Amino acid sequence: MNVIEIKNLTKKYEVEGNTVTALENINLSIEKGDIYGIIGMSGAGKSTLVRSINYLEKPTEGSVLIDGINLSELNRKELRKMRSGIGMIFQGFNLLEQRNVLGNICFPLELMGVSRKEARDKARNLLRLVKLEDKERAYPSQLSGGQKQRVAIARALATNPRILLCDEATSALDPQTTAAILKLLKEINESLGITIVVITHQMSVVTKICGKVAIIDGGKLVESGLVEEIFAQPKSDAAKELISGKNIRYTPIKKLYAQDTIRIVFRNNSAYEPVLANVVLKLGYPINILKADTQNIAGKAVGEMILGLPDDEKAGKEIIAYLRESGLTVTEGLKDE
Amino acid sequence: MNEQVINMLLEGISDTLYMTLGSVIIGYIIGLPMGIMLYVTGENGLNPKRIIYSSVDFICNIIRSIPFLILLILLIPFTRLVVGKSYGSTATIVPLVICAAPYIARVVETALNEVDTGVIEAAKAMGANNIQIVVKVILLEARTSLISGFTITTGILLGYSAMSGTVGGGGLGDIAVRYGYYRWQTDIMIITVILLIVIFQIIQMIGTKVAIGLDRRKRKGN
């Protein structure tokens, strides 16, 4: 069953008499145990979308279902109870500055009326999980960004949530700290089975931990599906831009003007096989690698190469046929028109 | 300086402290909830209510725009109604409170507005209700600003309590006016002024110490 089900969600704002549509007719299903990425450029509406999941933003139209429960049908008290089962972490960490680490993690438990001792025991366990046992008495101002986000994660997990929402949680961190936090999120997902929704503008975050991704552009969901599929064959302009902007620069097909130039796209471990070497060995034709850009995504190799083929037309056809047989997507160069 | 003058000054000090602390405490009893109300019902507050906000806002502005000396005189009938007479230090507390409450409300509102909206959003996401957000998040996170505001307010009320001496309010201001101004006893006036300065410094020092001591934002080391 889908843990999160977003149906026909539209969100409009009134800004000085004008209506601004932040999100338009979004449909999204997130399964239990997924790490689901929602990616888009800034201003695309992804923060509004994640805030709709716990109803910090009420949709103008459409509905959000958590475990089959429609949030619009809950009264305020029921909604607050529902929210306590959905953890959330933020780009700015949003820790209580006047409380120490332990106090911050105990806070959501305090709200629920859990006894002080029980809350502290729980908080200490969570501090072990995020590897900050020695910092329980420190105040947020004494911690680094990565440590603050770890505290925020521990705090978000205190109420044993089924869902963890991450709003640009690594955007304020350096690359190494980002990698460590993403690793921690992945561990939490695997060990606790929590469904994680990751909002980001960085493709690298999605490729590192997400299984599925939705691309938001101009308030609309333009593409969604398995990360490696979208990465290999981005259909929307937004997806292409996001992929090329941060990681692999897919060569526009128009640029492959020469007849003897082809683009091959790797997927599903095919980059681990010596495909190109085999072409040369088996067919005996020389191949020129003009550009190569591949990357490991969730255990699968994804990327592209631009190859220059021999002048011999027959040789070119044989090579293309062989590459297709090996499971690669081949795009032939287009003639100048 | 004879014993009589010393006793008079000691009485003046205790009257001044009585008026200042009395008015600041009662002022906060009225002004703090008013400030919280302004914050909560404000445009970006937890529960925006335009009509409530504008009414409280309007009352605050009106009272704050009347000079204290005028307020003191205007309120004489009201003061007589509340404490039975219009002179003496207890009677002075009435106009001081009326003057201070809207000022306190503003100081409180400003302090609360400084709390990071992200923290409030996080609390909402955790399922906190508005009362929990005000009590457990906003008032605690804003405590340093609140204490600084309290110190400033106390300092101002100390000055205003001295001003009330002109209408027989008692305290050091009263002594300064009666002896220094009407009787040309400059020495007594200077002593009262020095005493006021000392009291002001002590209040400011304690306030700053407490505010810094309670602030967890800049503390280094464990």
Interface residues (C-beta under 8 A of the other chain):
Chain A: N54 L56 R76 R80 K81 M82 R83 S84 I86 M88 F90 G92 N94 L95 L96 E97 Q98 R99 N100 F107 P108 E110 L111 M112 R137 A138 Y139 S141 Q142 R155 T159 L165
Chain B: D116 G118 V119 E121 A122 A123 K124 A125 M126 G127 A128 N129 Q132 K136 V137 L140 E141 R143 L214 D215 R216 R217 K218 R219 K220 G221 N222
